[in-house]
Amino acid sequence: MTITYLKKAAKNATTLEDNTREIVSKMLGEIEAGGEQKCAEFAAKLDDYHGNIIVSPQEIAEATNSLSQRTKDDIRFAYDRVFSFAQKQRAALIDFETELSPGLWAGQKQIPMQTAGCYVPGGRYAHVASAVMSVATAKAAGVDHVIACSPPKPGQGVNPAIIYTANLAGADTILALGGVQGIAAMAFGLFTNRAADILVGPGNRFVAEAKRMLYGRVGIDLFAGPTEIAIIADNSADPHLVATDLVSQAEHGPDSPVWLISTDLALAEKVIAIMPDYIARLPDTARFAAQKAWSEYGEVILCESAEEAAVVSDQYAAEHLEVMCEDLDWWVNRLKNYGSLFVGEETTVSFGDKCSGTNHILPTKGAAKYTGGLSAGKFIKTVTTQRMTQEANREVAAVTARISRLEGMEAHARSGDERLNKYFPNETFELEAAH
């Protein structure tokens, strides 16, 4: 394979991980030992917040009244589409029972988790859409109690639009907590007496590491780091739209990777040339983030063919993957590893991030090689059931006994023996392993 890096990233997704782990591990230990008081101390220390941790009905009403009708209508637009899509996902998960052999039935049942913790970022930006993506999807899955958690601002609390959105989407409790302390509160059941069965939602590297460390004690949606975008573009692509979409993800943060994979040198060089101007036109906060992201995490890769570009894309396994190429059906059928695919220039990651319907909580750091993003299925346990007639034991119990003895597990074998003795007392069975 012959590829050329026209721009190579100076940093990668593992940068700063060791320091992050040390900080998060210490905080989780202190919060578990100190409980709600230690959680509140971290809120005061890190966010300069001294107000109520549990958002009250009065605060929800005030947040609702503070928003314009247009804003509430736009949030409802996003909610309707995300919730409807999640409902379709839930409907695709079915219970069934099938007879595998005469008298032996096996089945599966879909059981929603009881409590879900949904983290909604609110630091650099107020991620209203993340409240929709996590809370609405959990409710569509049938989760009984959903806790939403978002960082408060000093003297203000949680962003009013986030409060309104979380409440609209069905959150049963809203916590004014950010970062590690928010994740810990949901995992340990602080302030709610309901420990989360699963933690979901995007966040900074400290939030992601806290979820990773707690995995096993609780479920998580996926291992995630800073948001990523890859765009595959050929000579038919519009370089201005390519640059616009790269910048749209770079503004998330200074450590957000943005990758262009192109089969056309002129297109790639044009995008490299115009990126600085597109970034320079952003407001201050977004401009700082995008400049660092493009400078330190941006890559432009030139490939000789579509197949080569597809191979590179599958190796990167980007969280968001846009395709701006001819023969779009070929790309849809060929590409394998991505969190969410955006086909053609008419759609963009920004649409999926905000309101078009698919979930924006997606795998990063190569995790798209083995998992998809947040869906209704993440909040549901698929459990199995089995029932059997006495007659079916004639075959199953004997095979179980022989396999168990082949493995050297005599106690297992006797579970089969005893049933055969009970159900068929006058019959003889071959119960020893063949040699």
C-alpha positions, 0 to 999 in steps of 0.5 A: 500500500502506498500512502503519503502523509501531506500532514502528519499529527504530532500527537495521538489519542494516548497523549496525557493518558498516564497523568489522567489516570493518576488524577482520576483514580485518586478522586474516585477513591476519595469520593467513594470513601467520603460520599456526598460531602466529598462530592460537594467539596469537589464541586466547590473546589473545581467548579466554584459551585456551592448550590443545590446538587439535585436540581429542584422542580422550581429550578426546572420551571425557571429554566423552562421559562427562561428559554424562548419558544423558538429554542424549545421548538428546536430542542423538541425537533431534535428530541422527536427524531432521536427518540423515534429512532431509538424506539425503532432500535428498541422494536428491533430487539425481540423476545423469542423462544424456539424448540431446538429439539423435541421437548427442548425450548430455549429463548431470549428476553430483553430486560431494560436496566433499572437505573442509567446515569447520563453525563451531559457536558457543559464546560466549554460548550453547553451540549444540549444535544447530548442530553437528548442523545443519552436520556431520550435513548434510555427512556426509549429503551424502557429504563425505569430511572434516568439520572442526568448529570451536568457541570454547573457554572459558578453562582448559576448552576446547570445551563438552563437549556440542558435542564430543560432538555434533560427534563423534556427527554425524561430524566427522573433526577438532574444533578448539578455535578461535573467531571469525575465527581458527577460520574462517581455520584451516579456510579455510587448512588450518591444524592439519589440512593440509586446506583447507576447500572450503566454510565453513558455520555461523552465528556473530557478525558477525565470523564472518559477515564472515570467511566473506564475505571468504573467499568465492571462495577457498572456498565458503560456505553463505550470507551471514548476519548476526544471526538474524531472526524475522518472525511474521504474525498475524491476529485468530485468533492467540494474543498470548502465543504470538506474544510468546513466539516473538518473545522466543525469537529476541531472546535470540540477541543484542542485534542480532537483528531481531524483526518482527511483521506483523499485520492486527489492531490489537488483537493487535499492541497486546497483543503490544507491551504484554506483550513487556517482561514476557516479556523481564523473566522471562528469565535475565540473559544472555538478558534483556540480549540480548532487551531490546536486540534488542526495543528497537533492532531490533524492529518491529511493522507493521500491514497492512490485508489479508492480501495486504498483509501477504504483500507486506511479509513478502516484502520483509523476506524473514525468515530464520524466518517463522511464520504464525499466521493463518486459512486457512494453505494460502493463506499457504503458497501465497502467501508466496515469500521466507523461509529457513524457514516455520513454519505454524500455532501448533503449530510454532515456530522453536525446534523447527526451531532444535533438533531437528525436522529442517529445517536452522536455518542460514538466510539473513538480511539479505534473502538469502532473496530469492535463496537457501535455507538449508543443505542437503545440496545445498550440499555437492555440486557439480553438474557436467555431462558430454557425449559425442557420436558422429561422426555428431552432429558433422555438425550440431553442428560446423557450427552451432558454426562459424557461431555462432562466426564470427557472434561473431567467434571464429575459433578456436572456429569452427575446432574445428568445421571440423577435425572436419568435415574429419576425419569427413566429408572428402568433404562440403561444409558451410556454415560462414560466418555468415549476413549 
